[in-house]
């Protein structure tokens, strides 16, 4: 079986979060949009510099919660009013206070499950292998390395121009990332 190598992008390694933030700022000024940064700890303001906007996860959780609320209420209403109505002490068969506990539990269940599944889908998980793992130094991203990657899929990506741009930033390391297909 033959494997072919495709260029995923270029990755630069920096020694500090400030150098990484400066790189991200300059890349945005140059017009690069398909970029990402990898750090061993959260860096204040990096997400905004990268242009990462609000996540759709809260909306997914809200929709899941509303679906759970409606499912719980509808299920109990159907069973109490249509499927098996019981007249106990002259009380109405569709008494909402008796529906509260199950409706609440299904709201929490649906919201939690939709949040977990939505997070996996939005993040593109599970992805057992990412092209950046082909660079040996990338393991430092979880310890003390600060990495910045410009993807080849970026509309402004030109191999020579992008490489020179990253070289001019004086990174500690500069790597061509290959995606083996």
Number of C-alpha atoms within 10 A of each C-alpha: 2 5 8 8 11 13 15 19 24 22 24 24 25 22 14 13 20 13 16 25 22 14 23 24 15 16 20 16 10 12 12 18 18 18 20 17 20 19 20 14 13 10 13 10 9 21 16 11 16 19 14 10 8 9 10 12 17 15 13 19 23 17 17 23 24 17 17 23 23 14 17 20 20 14 14 19 18 13 13 18 14 12 10 10 14 14 10 8 6 7 9 13 17 17 12 12 7 11 17 14 12 17 21 15 15 21 24 18 16 21 23 17 14 23 22 14 15 19 18 13 12 11 9 9 10 8 8 5 8 9 15 20 13 15 13 9 14 19 13 15 16 12 11 15 21 26 27 23 23 25 21 19 14 14 11 16 19 12 14 8 11 20 19 11 15 23 14 9 15 14 19 13 14 18 18 17 22 18 17 12 9
